Amino acid sequence: MAERGTSGSGSSGDSLDKSITLPPDEIFRNLENAKHFAIDIGGSLTKLAYYSTVQHKVARVRSFDLSGQDSEQDQESPYEVSVQEEVTARLHFVKFENAYMEACLDFIKDHLVHTETQVIQATGGGAYKFKDLIEEKLRLRVDKEDVMTCLIKGCNFVLKNIPHEAFMYQKDSDPEFRFQTNHPNIFPYLLVNIGSGVSIVKVETEDRFEWIGGSSIGGGTFWGLGALLTKTKKFDELLQLASRGQHANVDMLVQDIYGGAHQTLGLSGNLIASSFGKSATTDQEFSPEDMAKSLLHMISNDIGQLACLYAKLHGLDRVYFGGFFIRGHPVTMRTITYSINFFSKGEVQALFLRHEGYLGAIGAFLKGAEQDNPNQYSWGENYAGSSGLMSSSPELYPTQRAKSGTFDLLEMDRLERPLVNLPLLLDPSSYVPDTVDLTDDALAREYWLTCFEEALDGVVRRAVASQPGSADAAERAEKFRHKYWDKLQTLRHQPFAYGTLTVRSLLDTREHCLNEFNFPDPYSKVKQKENGVALRCFQSVVRALDALGWEERQLALAKGLLAGNVFDWGAKAVSDVLDSDPQFGFEEAKRKLEERPWLVDSYGKWLQRLKGPPHKCALIFADNSGVDVILGVFPFVRELLSRGTEVILACNSGPALNDVTYSESLIVAERIAAMDPVVHSALREERLVLMQTGSSSPCLDLSRLDKGLAVLVRERGTDLVVIEGMGRAIHTNYHAALRCECLKLAVIKNSWLAERLGGRLFSVIFKYEVPAE
């Protein structure tokens, strides 16, 4: 890249292209639609934040007019599908070395088209140093923001919006990161920011925080003393030296003083009694590596003890560490964690943040965008456009670091509706959506990563087939293939890249990548056809059910729910059948089910409950389109309504695989109501209400649900929750504990998972749970 002052020798785009391995437009994405900017400039790293509007395709469904010319077409499908353009909001964060500053500013200047702002919010020490350069290059006025206010705002934002943001560091684990489920109430907490010195801040609410202490012995001390001791001037090189050192060669340990007698004192012989203690009693030369390691231990231990004392003084048990001193470096995190555990006797948690380097930039952006009130929305990490957390041991996977040069990316999409906890969770603070942690379980991780790799060709074919009129569909599908394949390879080597690795996160990453290349709903045509076929069968299925005796009907309804759940295009065992046998239908699916007793069989307990008084209100999370929702779920809904139970039917807000969406469910319900007086009157009287979940995932996170749904659940006094499908009831929520009765239903359509659970393909989970009194 061009040195400062020489950028005129070539175009800015060229100078940036030569300095990094990723194309600049893949780093500074969607700049032409950027609206607001903020920047956080540290001693060596710059973090740029900007807000843009992103135009992408969405699949819309619209009911046909039942009169005139559309009536004949209506016999084939219940609605029409069209792909339309939609504009959404996205936050972009880019981290790069200060050495790239001028080339990056030149590239941004050349690509700014529609920016609405005349100001760029700036924080960090470098905001003063680079003020003139930024104003000259971008023609934006620099407004400097308070560093600590920005850090706190940024920390609050990531803790609220990124579920697996915080992690503990555990030295001997593989991998070493242990992600924490976000507590529904993030306050109060202690933030220890380790820059040149140390600032300790108690954060009590969104806007109330207090600087309660600090120390002059921080990152600058390590850097300065390290430079004097080792003659190494670069911070990262010092960390590398420390990672190769043996501190016991320099430090005096307890066993050096007491010998074997340390055990009688109840002390570990490996405890440091005196940092650098051996340097005063020996004439030997110490290696730079050993001295750097000793120095890192000394400063990290001191900071850890200080943080622990302040946490205990203020009655806090969560301490988040941030600042350039951390840098995701294992020795630093290990020492701070050990120190906190040692001095607090395990009562205080040392927590680190995946995106701690972005806190200042996020906070500065939020300060500058207050008129848009970004905090009133929920945001979600876009895995397709984010780098993810890199290994603290770069030698494990050096190509990942080389691939993006020294640029790191984070993108967050604004969600249409605010997300909150399901009010019926027994303990929101301990709720973990996912059943299996693939970060921990190496065998499961290998299986599922291979499974998603092998399914990729089929997803690509389905994506192309969903847009037959598009000339560039095949080209975009290939770009999707490469993007998702690269993500899977990253996760093979760094399973912690986006937090805890789960089947849900693999599915969500795939959906994000499909959306990235404008495949919003690859199964839209499949769903349209299957909904049409199932609607034509609805009346005959209901008549057959009504002809049964009460007890026989209850079992038939349960089997209908389970048979409907077989129709899952996300399961290879099913998609192979559906592709090869177009006549495979509801009755064939029933025959696929295992005979009772099922693998998990609480049906007898459920039947006894049905003989008691009706539930007040049932919340049902639906799964697939077609046979599942129409012939499985709606007859079950109809039975509950007939018992006097109100029903809230919750469907995905956006598409994922062949799952039914909220907009599709409205049309399906309208068609069923035209055929069935029970459903018709329930809809009219609002005893049956259709709601959206706020999710676009094949799985279900009960801690991130549409706020409107949560309010209705509370208002209606919901006392039964039905969770249906493998993604929602097995991959997630299998162990979820609720404060009301819960029915979890699924057919296992994956032989590996069935074997893991002690069953076989098409084994049945019928799990009825009653909360303890």
N, C-alpha and C positions, 0 to 999 in steps of 0.2 A: 504494500500500500504506500501511497505518497506520504512523505514526512510532512509535518506541519509546515505551512509556508510554501510548499512546492506542489500543491494540488492542482495548480493551473496547468501542469504539464500534460494532463490527460483528462478525459471526462471523469466525473465523480463516480459514475456507475462502474467504469473500468477499474478505477483504483480500489473500489470496494470488492469487485469481483476477484481481483488478484490476491486479496488479502485473506479471503475465506473460501471454504469449500462449498458452502450452500449458496445458491443464487440469492442475491439481495432481496428479490421480491418474495422469496420464501421466508425471509427473516422479518422484514418490515411489510407484513401482509396487509392488503387492503388500505394502503396509505391514501389512495385517491379519495376515500370516503372518511378520512379521519376528521374528527370534530373537536376534540379537546386533547391537550397534551400536558404531561407532567414529567419531571426528570429528577432523579436522585443521583448525585455525583459524589462518590466516595474517593478515597485516596487512590484506588487503582481500578475500580469498576464503576460503570455507569449503568443505571437502570432507567429505561425510557418507558413511559406508560402513555397509551392513547386509546381513545374511544372511537369506534367506527360503526357505521351501519353496514350490515352484510346482507346482500341480496342473494337469496337462494330459492330453490324450487321446493314447493310443498304439494302434496297430493290432496285435492279437495274432492269431497263427495257431495253430490246434489241429487235430491230425490226427483224422479221423473214426475212430470205432470200426469196424473192418472186419467185425464180426459184427452180425447182427440187422437192425434197421430202417435203420441208416445205410448198409448195403451198396449199396442202390440209388442213394442220393444220391452215393455215392462214385464212381459212373460219370461224374457230371457234373463234379466237382471233387475234388481230392485232400485238401482240408482246408477248415476253416471259418475265416472271418475275423470277429473281433469287435473293437469299439472299447471300450477300457477306460480308466479313470483311473489315472494314475501320478503319484507325487510325486517331484520332483527338487529339488536344491539350486541356489540361484542367489545370486551376489553382486551387489549394487547399489551403484553409486557415483554420487553427485550432487554437482556443483560449482556453487556460487552465490555471489553477492556478499554480504559481511557485512551489507549494508543490509537483506537479506531475512531475516536470522537469526530475528527474533522471529516473523514470520509463518510461516516454515517450521516452527519448533518447535511453534507452535500447531497447524498442520495435522497434523504427525506425532502429537502428543499425542491429537488427536481421532480418529485412525485406528488407533492401536495397539490390537490386540485380543489376540493370543496370544503376546506377547513373553515369553521365558523368563528374561530377564536382569534383574538389578537394577543393573547397572553399565554405563557407557559409557566405553570407552577413549578418551582424548583426547591429542592431541599438537599441537605448534605453539604459537607465542607467545600466541595468542588463547585457548588452553585455560585460562589463568589469568583473563583478562579476562572471559570469558563463563561461567565455572564456575557461578556462582550462578544465572544465568538458565537454563542447561541443566538444572540440578538442580531448579529450581522448576517449569519447564515439563514436563519429561519424567518427573519423579519417579524419576530414575536417578542413582546416585552416580557422580561423575566420577572416574575413575582416570587420572592423568596419566602418559604414557609418554615415554621418552627420544626426542627428536627424531631423532637420528642413527640409532639402532637401528631406528626405524620406517622411515626413508628407505631404509636398506640392505635391510631385509626386503621392502619394497614393490618396490624395484628388482629384486631377485632373482626375485620372483614374476612380474613382467610379462615379464622376459627369458626365463623358462622356459616361460611359458604362452601368450604372444602372439607368433606367428612373425614378424610384421613390426612389431615394436615399435620397434626402433632404426632411425634413418635418418641419412644424411649430408646436409648442406645444400650444394647446388651452385648458385651464383649465376645462371649463365647457362643452366641447364637448364629445360626446360618439361615437366612441373612441376619445381619446385626440390628436391623431396624424393627422395632415393635410398635406398630401404629395404634393410636388410641381412638376409640369412638368418641366423637365430640359430645361433650356434656350439653344438654339442652340449654343450660344456663352457664355461659362461659365465665361469668364473673363470680367472685373476685379472683384475681390472679396476680402473680408477681412477674414482671418482665425485667430480665437482666440483660441489658444491651452492652456487649463488650466490643467497644471500638478501640480508640487509642487508650482511653481509660474505661471505667466501668460505671454505668448509671443503673440504679435500681429503682424501679417505678412500681407502685401499687396501683392496679387498675380496678376500680370499683364498679363503674358503669360505662356506657358508651361514651359519655362526655366528662366523666369525673375520674381523674387520676392524680396521683401525687408522687413527686420525686421524694423518696424517703432515705436515700443514701447512695453511696458510690465509693469509688477508690481510684487513685491515680495509677494503680498497678494493674494494667490491662494489656490489650494487644500491642499498644505502642511500646510498653515496657519489654515485652517479649521480643519485639522487632529490634528495639534499640540495643538492649543488652546482648541479644543474639548476634547482632552485627558486630559488636565489640569483641565478643568471645570467639566467633567463628569466621569473621571477615566476610560473611555472606550478607549481602545487602537486600536481597529480595525475600519478601515474606513467605511466598509459597515454597521457595528453596529451603528456607529455614524449617518449614513444616516437613518437607521431604527428608531433611537431615534428621530431624527428631524421630521420624517414623523408623529410621534404621538404627537408632541409638539404644544403648543400655544404660539407663539412669543409675543403676546400682554401682557402676564403676566410679561414679562421681558423688552420689549421695551417700550419706551415712545412714545405715538402716538400724532398726532396733536391735537386730541380732549382732550387729557390729559392736554395739555397746554392752549388751547383756549376755552375749553368747547364748547358750542353751537355756539360761535362766529366764528368758523372756516368757516362756510358757507358764511359769509359776506366777507371772504378773498378769496373765490373761491377755497378752499382747501377741499379735502376729509378728514374727521375725522379719517379715518383708516390709513392714511399715517404715516410711521415711521418718527418721528421727531428726535429721538435719540436711536440708537441701544444700548441695555443694560441700557437705561436711568433710569429705575425704580430701578435698583440694588443699586444705590447711595442714594435713598431716602426712602428706606424701609428696615426693619430688617428681613423680612421674608426669609425663605429658598426657593430657586427656584429649580424646578425639573430638572433632567438631560435632559429630553425631551424638556422642554421649552427653556433651555439654548442652546441646540443643534440647535433648530429651529431658534432662534434669531441669532445665529452665522452664520447659513447657509444663512439666509436672508441678513445679513450684508455683507458677502463676495460676494454673487451672485449679489446683488444690486450694489456693488462697481465695479465689473467686467463689468456688463451691462452698467453702465454709462461710464466707461472708453472706452469700445468698441464703444459705440454710438458716443462719442466725436471724436475718431479716424476716424470712418466711415464718419462723417460729414466733418471733416477736409480734407479728401482725396476724397470727393465727391462720396462715395460708398453707395449703398443701400442694398447690400447683405452681411450679416455677418454669417459665419459658425463657430459653436462652437464645439470643440473637446477636447480630453484629459480625463484622468482618473477621474477628478472631476465630469464630466457629468454623466457617467455610466447609461444613460437612466433614471435617477432619476427624478420623476415628480416635486418635490418641487424645485429642482435646475433649471430645464428647465422652470418652471412656473415663478420663480422669475427673471431669466435672461430675459425672454420674456417680462414680465411686465416692467422691468427696461428699456429695449430698446424702447418699445412702449411709455413709459412715457417721456423719455428724448428726443426722436426723434419726438414726436407727430405723430407717425405712419409712418414716412417717411423711416425708416430703418427696414428691416426684420431680426429677429433673427431666424436662421435656424440651425437645428441639422441633424446629419447624421445617417442613419441606421447602417452603418458599420464603425463608427468613431473609434472603437477600433482596426480596421485592417489597418488604414492608414499607419502607420510606416512600418508594415510588407510588405504591397503592394509596398510601395516606395522602400524599401530595395531590394525586389525581382526585381523590374524594373531596379534598378541600376546594379544589378548583371547579368541581362539577356539582356543588351543593344545590344549585338551582334546578338541576335535573333529578335531585333526590335519589341517587343510586342505591342508598341504603333501604329504600322502601321495597326494593325488588329482591328476589333470590337470584343467585348466580350459580352457574355450574361450570366446572373445569371442562374445557373442550380437549379431549385426549388427542384428537387428530392434529391439533396445532400446538401442543405443548411438549417440551423436551422431556419432562419427567425428572425425577431425582436420580442423579448419577451415582455410581458406586463410589464409596469413599476410598476404594482401592482401585485406582484407574488401571493398574496393571492387569486386573482381572478381565477387563474388556476395553483395551485402549482404543479400538476402532470407533467406539461410540463417541468418545471425546473428540477424536480427529474428525469425525463425520460432520459435526456442526461447528468446527473451528472452536473459537472461544465464545460463541454466541449461545445463549440459553433463552428459551421461549416459554411463555405461559399465556394461554388464551382462556378467557372466561366468557360464556354466553349468558346474556340476560334471559331469565326464564319468564314466561308470560305471566305467571301467577306466583305469589309468595308461597313458600313451602314451610310446613310446620309438622310437629309430631302428631301421630294419631293419638287422640286423647285417651284411648283405651289401653295403651301400653302400660304394663304393670309397673315397670321401672325404666323410664326413658333413658336414664343415665347409664344403665347397664345393657340396653338393647343393642344387639349386634345382628344386622340383617342376614349376613351370610353364614351358611352352614359349615362350609369347608374353607379354611385359609390355605390357598395354594402357595402362598409365600412360605409357609411352614411345611406343607406336605409335598415332598419332592416327587413321590410317585404319582399323586393326583395331578400335580403341576405338569409333569411330563405327558401324562395321558391327555389332559385337556388342551394343552398347547398343540400337540400333534393332531388332536381331533379338529381344532379350529383351522389348522393348516390344511388338512385334508378336505375340509368342507369349502375351502376358498374357491375352487373351480366352480362348484355349484352355485355359490353366491354370485359370482361374476356372471354366469349364464343367466341367472334369474334377473339380475340388474339390467342386463342388455335387453332381455325379453320384455321387461316392464315398460320399455320406451321404444316400441317398434318404429315410431315415426321420426326418431332422432338420428341424424346423420353421424353424430360424434359419440353415440352411446358406447360403442365398443372401445373407442379410445379412452373415454373417461373411466370405463370399467377396468381397463388395464392399469390406469393410474391408481384407482382404488386398490387393486390387487397388490401393487408394489408398496403402497403406503401401509396397508394393513399387515402385509408380510413383514415389512421392516419393524413395525410395532411388535409383532410376535417374536421376532428375533431379539429385539431389545429386552423383552420381558423374559425370554429364556435366560439371559445373562444377568438381568437386573430385575427380578420379579417384584421388587419394591418400588419400581420407577414411578408408579402413580398411586402409591399407598398400598394397602393390603391387596394382593392379587387374588381374585375370585373369579368364578364362572361369570358372575354378574358384570365385573369390570371388563372381561374379555368380550362379552356380548355388547356392552355399552361402547367400548372402543370401536368395535366393528360398525355399529350404527353411526357413530360420529364420523368415521371414515367414509361411509356410504353417503352421508349428508354432505361431506366436504366436496364430493364430486357429483353432486346434484342427482343422487338416487334416493329421494326422500321416502319412497315406499315401494320397494321392489316387488312386494306381494299384493299390490293393490288390485291387479286384474284377477289373481287367484281368489282373493277374498270376495271380490264382486261376484264372481261366478259361484263360489261355494255358498255365499249368503242367499243367492237366488235359488239354488237347488234345495237348500235346507228349508227355506220359507215355504216351498211348495209341499214339503213333507210335514209341516208343523201340525196341521189340523188332524191328520191321520194318527200322528204320534200321541196327541192329546186325547183323541177319542179312545185309543187303545188303553191309555192310562186310566181314564175315567171309568172304563168298564171293569177295572180290577177292584177287588176288595181293598179296604183301607190299608191293612198291613202289607199285603202284596204290592200295593201301589208305592208304599214308602221305599221298599227295596228296589222296585223298578225305577223310581226317580233317582235313587243313589247310583244305580248301575248306569242310568242315562247320563248323569253328570260325568261319571268316569269314562264311559264310552265316547262321549263328546270330546273329552280331553285327549283322546288318542290322536285327534286330528291336529297335529302340531308339525308344521313344515320345518321347524327348527331342529327336529330330531331326525337323524339320518335313517334310522330304522323305519320311520313312518314315511318320510319323503320318498324313499325307495319304493315302498308299497304304493303310495299315491301316484307316483310317476308311472309305475308299471301296470297298475290296475285301476283305470279310471272309474270302474264300477264299484270300487270299495266304498261302502256306505255305513250308515249308523248300525244296522244289524250285524254287519261283518265286524265292526269295531267291538260290539258287545261280546262276540264270540272270541275275540282276541284276549279279553280279560281273563285273569286267572280265577279259578273257582274259589269260593270261600272255604276255609278262613283265609282272608287276605294277609299279605305280608305284615301290614299294620291294620288291625281290624277292631275298631271301636263301634261297629255298626249297632251291635246289640244295645250298647249304652245309649247311643243316639236314638234308637227306636223307643226305648223306655222314656227318654226325655220328651219325645213327641207325643206320648200318651198323657203328658202333663199339660199345664196351661200354655197358651201360645206365647211366643216371644213378643216383646213390645216392638222392636225394630231390628231388622237384620241388615248388615252391611255385607255385600257380596262383591269380591274382587274377581271380575271375569277374566278369562284367558284368551282363547282363540276365537276367530270369526267362524262363520258357517255352522256346521253341525254342533260344535261345542256350545256356543252362546245360544243358538236358536232351538236346538233339540235337546240340549242338556240343561243349560242354565234357566231358560225361560219357563219350561214346565215346572222346575223346582221353585222358581219365583212365584209362579201361579199357585202352587200348593200352599206356600207360606202366606200369600195374600188371602187365600180361602180360609186359612186358620185365623185370620185377623191380625197377622203380623205386617207391619209396614216394611217396605224394602227400599234400600238405597243400593242401586246397581252402579258400581264404579268401574270405569274403563279407562284405558290409557288416553292421555291427552294427545299424544303423537304416535306415529306408527313404529312398530318393531316386529320383525318377522310377520307372521300372519295373525298377530294378536288383534282383537277387535278394538277399534278406537272409539272415542266418545261420539264423534260425528257419525260414524257408521252405526253405532248403537241406537242413536236417535231415529234413524231411518228404519232400522230393523224393528224397533219397538213400535213405530207408527204402523208398519205393515202387519205386525202381529196383533196390534190393537184392532185393526180393521177386521181381523178374523175371529178375535176372542173377546167376549164381553167382560171376562174377569180382568184381563189386562187393560182393556179400554176404560173401564170405570176407575180402576186403580190409578191410571195415569191422569185421568180427568180430575180425580179427587186428591191427587198428590200423595196417595198412599204408596205409590211406586214413583221414585224419583231417580233419574239418571244423572250421574255426576262424573266429572273427570278427576283422575288421580293426580294430575300434575306431572306424570312420568311418561317417558317414551322409551321404556325398557321392558324386555321380556321378564324381568325380575321385579321385586317389590321391596322398596325401602320404606318402612312404616314411620321413619323419622323425617321423611321428606315427602309429605303429601300436600295436595292442594288445600289451601287455608279454608276455602269455601266448603270443601268436603268435611274437614275437621269440625267446622262450626256446626254443620248439619248433623253430624254424628252425635255431637254433644246435645244439640237441641232436641233431637228425636229420642234421646235416652236409649241409644243402641245397646242391646244386650246379647247380640249374636254376631260374630264375624265369620264369614265363609271365605276361605282363601283357596283358590282352585288353580291347579296346574303345576308342572314340574319346576318352572322358573320361580314361581311365587311361593310355592308351598314346600319345595324340597331344597333347591339351590339357595333359596332365601326363606326365612321365617319358620323353618322346621322346628327350631327351638324357641321361637318367640313366645314370650309369656304375656298374656293379656289379662285385663281386669274383668273380662266377661267370658261367656262361653265361646268356644272357637272350633270350627270344623275345617280341617286341612285335608284336601282331597287331591290326589294326583295318580296318574298312571306312569310308571317308570319306563321310559322309552329309550333307554340307553343301557346296553347290556353290562358295561363296565360299572356303571353306578348301581345297577340292580344287584350285581354280585357283591359290591362293597356293602350294600345294605342287607345282604343275606337273602336276596331273592333272585328272580330271573327277569328276562325281558317281559314287559307288560304286567309285572307285579303291581299290586294296588296298595296305595297308602290311603287309609280312611281313618283319620286321627281326630277324635272328638275329645276336646279338653274342657274341663270345668275348673275355674280358679278355686284355690283353697279358700275356705271360709276365713 
